[in-house]
């Protein structure tokens, strides 16, 4: 199943997005065992990502070194120290305060941490991230004051909706914002937008990085832990 899933999605994404850009496939490996993750890497998955800091810490040293490791979950400032210098990309920078903490930690380690700025595209109270109207000032402030943070693009999570026209409009709005930033900041490279339930819409509307879990690994069993034990 894993081999079949990966082969199918890698082939599908190989055509690029609607703009002809290469799409980076990120395997959202939440609850998956190290053995399953490493098997996926051997089968061609080049990027794996965790949602929870504790799970990342338990797995990171055991993951195949050929894979790039990202962090895609909500991040609290007091847990920044466990990620900086250890992950290639933090997708979920949702406040200037968090960026400043990442910068401070990176400075202590004499490193530069790559990040994405999270946008709350649907204006949902249940989700974190910058609003469209305040993100420009935030990106400007982070770029000017956080020398050890490199902003590589934007991250977004679409709201759950059956209205494809609405979702398409949000994708296009987010892509337009990304393009605006890309013209101003040379490091902008990624628009991380799209998960298993909506990646087709995002890819058709400018996303060049998707975070897929179920599509790759199958349905998760939340009654089991990452080692497969009840």
C-alpha distance (Angstrom), angle and dihedral (degrees) to the residues before:
residue distance angle dihedral
X1 . . .
X2 3.82 . .
X3 3.79 92.7 .
X4 3.80 91.8 47.1
X5 3.82 92.9 47.2
X6 3.79 94.1 48.9
X7 3.78 94.9 45.6
X8 3.80 90.4 51.0
X9 3.80 97.0 48.3
X10 3.82 95.0 42.0
X11 3.80 89.4 52.2
X12 3.80 91.5 46.6
X13 3.79 94.1 50.1
X14 3.80 94.0 43.2
X15 3.81 89.0 83.9
X16 3.81 89.7 65.9
X17 3.78 127.9 -136.1
X18 3.80 127.4 -55.1
X19 3.81 89.2 -80.6
X20 3.79 93.8 53.4
X21 3.80 93.3 -108.5
X22 3.79 122.8 144.4
X23 3.80 112.9 -102.8
X24 3.80 120.0 -137.4
X25 3.80 112.1 -143.0
X26 3.81 113.7 -146.0
X27 3.80 116.5 -167.0
X28 3.81 108.9 -141.6
X29 3.78 97.5 -146.8
X30 3.81 100.6 -178.2
X31 3.85 110.9 153.8
X32 3.81 91.9 1.8
X33 3.80 118.7 129.0
X34 3.79 121.0 -115.5
X35 3.80 88.3 -114.6
X36 3.80 92.6 57.0
X37 3.81 92.4 44.6
X38 3.79 92.9 50.1
X39 3.79 90.5 47.8
X40 3.80 88.8 54.3
X41 3.81 89.9 50.2
X42 3.80 90.4 52.2
X43 3.81 88.0 51.2
X44 3.79 92.3 55.7
X45 3.82 109.1 -80.6
X46 3.80 105.9 139.6
X47 3.82 101.6 -178.0
X48 3.81 129.0 44.1
X49 3.78 126.7 -177.3
X50 3.78 139.2 -169.5
X51 3.81 129.7 -150.2
X52 3.79 98.2 -155.9
X53 3.80 127.1 55.5
X54 3.81 94.0 -142.3
X55 3.78 92.1 53.5
X56 3.79 90.7 47.7
X57 3.80 90.9 52.0
X58 3.79 92.0 50.7
X59 3.80 94.3 49.6
X60 3.79 108.4 29.6
X61 3.80 100.0 88.7
X62 3.80 91.4 47.0
X63 3.79 97.5 51.6
X64 3.80 117.7 105.7
X65 3.82 105.3 -91.2
X66 3.79 91.9 -134.8
X67 3.81 89.6 70.7
X68 3.79 123.5 85.1
X69 3.82 111.8 -129.3
X70 3.80 122.2 -142.0
X71 3.81 134.5 177.7
X72 3.81 116.6 -135.5
X73 3.81 105.7 167.4
X74 3.78 133.5 92.4
X75 3.80 108.6 -71.8
X76 3.79 126.6 -150.7
X77 3.80 118.2 -151.1
X78 3.82 92.6 -121.5
X79 3.82 90.5 60.5
X80 3.79 97.6 48.7
X81 3.82 90.5 97.0
X82 3.81 90.6 66.1
X83 3.81 93.5 58.1
X84 3.78 110.2 32.8
X85 3.78 111.2 102.4
X86 3.80 90.9 7.9
X87 3.81 102.5 72.1
X88 3.78 124.0 55.0
X89 3.80 93.1 -142.0
X90 3.81 136.8 14.6
X91 3.82 107.2 -156.0
X92 3.78 100.1 -173.8
X93 3.81 111.3 65.7
X94 3.79 100.2 148.1
X95 3.81 103.1 165.0
X96 3.78 141.2 34.1
X97 3.80 88.1 -122.1
X98 3.81 91.1 59.0
X99 3.81 91.6 48.2
X100 3.79 89.7 50.9
X101 3.80 91.4 51.8
X102 3.81 90.7 49.4
X103 3.80 88.9 49.1
X104 3.80 92.7 50.2
X105 3.80 92.4 49.5
X106 3.81 93.0 45.0
X107 3.80 90.2 50.7
X108 3.81 90.9 55.1
X109 3.80 89.1 51.9
X110 3.82 93.2 44.7
X111 3.78 90.5 -123.8
X112 3.79 139.0 116.2
X113 3.80 117.4 -125.5
X114 3.80 119.8 -147.0
X115 3.80 114.0 -139.4
X116 3.79 143.4 171.1
X117 3.79 123.3 -138.6
X118 3.80 112.6 -124.3
X119 3.81 118.1 -132.7
X120 3.81 121.7 -160.3
X121 3.80 91.9 -142.6
X122 3.79 96.1 177.3
X123 3.81 95.9 44.0
X124 3.81 88.7 -123.9
X125 3.81 117.9 172.3
X126 3.81 89.9 -147.9
X127 3.81 92.4 60.1
X128 3.76 132.5 66.3
X129 3.79 127.0 -136.7
X130 3.78 139.9 92.6
X131 3.80 122.6 -61.8
X132 3.79 117.0 -119.1
X133 3.80 91.0 -110.2
X134 3.81 97.8 52.4
X135 3.80 102.2 36.3
X136 3.82 95.9 84.2
X137 3.79 93.1 60.2
X138 3.81 90.2 44.8
X139 3.81 93.9 51.7
X140 3.80 90.1 46.9
X141 3.82 92.1 50.5
X142 3.81 94.0 46.2
X143 3.81 92.0 46.9
X144 3.80 92.3 50.9
X145 3.81 100.1 41.2
X146 3.82 106.2 30.6
X147 3.79 106.5 67.5
X148 3.81 93.1 170.5
X149 3.80 94.5 52.8
X150 3.80 120.3 80.2
X151 3.80 115.3 -163.5
X152 3.80 107.7 -144.1
X153 3.79 98.5 177.7
X154 3.79 145.0 -67.1
X155 3.79 135.7 -49.8
X156 3.80 125.2 -155.9
X157 3.78 138.9 175.1
X158 3.78 116.4 -154.9
X159 3.81 118.6 -134.8
X160 3.79 117.3 -110.1
X161 3.79 106.7 -95.6
X162 3.78 141.1 145.3
X163 3.81 89.5 -147.5
X164 3.80 104.6 99.8
X165 3.80 92.6 -178.3
X166 3.80 89.9 57.6
X167 3.82 92.2 47.5
X168 3.79 91.4 46.6
X169 3.79 90.4 52.1
X170 3.82 90.8 51.5
X171 3.81 91.0 49.4
X172 3.79 92.0 50.6
X173 3.79 92.0 47.2
X174 3.81 90.8 50.8
X175 3.81 92.2 46.6
X176 3.81 90.5 50.5
X177 3.81 89.3 52.8
X178 3.81 90.5 48.1
X179 3.81 90.8 51.3
X180 3.79 90.2 49.5
X181 3.79 90.9 53.4
X182 3.80 92.5 43.1
X183 3.80 89.6 58.6
X184 3.81 89.7 54.4
X185 3.82 102.7 37.0
X186 3.80 120.4 46.3
X187 3.82 93.6 -157.7
X188 3.81 93.7 63.3
X189 3.80 106.8 114.2
X190 3.80 111.4 138.0
X191 3.77 137.6 61.9
X192 3.80 102.0 -173.0
X193 3.78 103.7 -163.6
X194 3.79 129.3 137.0
X195 3.80 137.8 59.1
X196 3.79 133.1 -165.8
X197 3.80 94.9 -73.5
X198 3.81 98.1 46.9
X199 3.81 111.1 16.5
X200 3.82 93.5 111.5
X201 3.80 90.7 62.0
X202 3.81 93.4 45.2
X203 3.81 93.7 48.8
X204 3.80 89.8 49.9
X205 3.80 88.5 54.1
X206 3.79 107.6 45.0
X207 3.80 109.9 -70.5
X208 3.81 113.4 140.6
X209 3.81 98.2 -179.3
X210 3.82 126.6 47.8
X211 3.81 129.9 -171.3
X212 3.79 109.0 -145.4
X213 3.79 127.4 178.6
X214 3.80 112.8 151.5
X215 3.80 92.6 34.4
X216 3.80 89.1 60.5
X217 3.79 106.4 27.4
X218 3.80 102.0 26.8
X219 3.79 126.5 -125.4
X220 3.78 114.3 -20.7
X221 3.79 121.8 -125.1
X222 3.80 103.9 -139.9
X223 3.80 89.7 -174.1
X224 3.78 89.1 71.5
X225 3.74 129.9 61.6
X226 3.79 125.1 -126.1
X227 3.80 92.2 -85.5
X228 3.78 92.1 56.3
X229 3.80 96.1 -107.9
X230 3.79 124.5 130.8
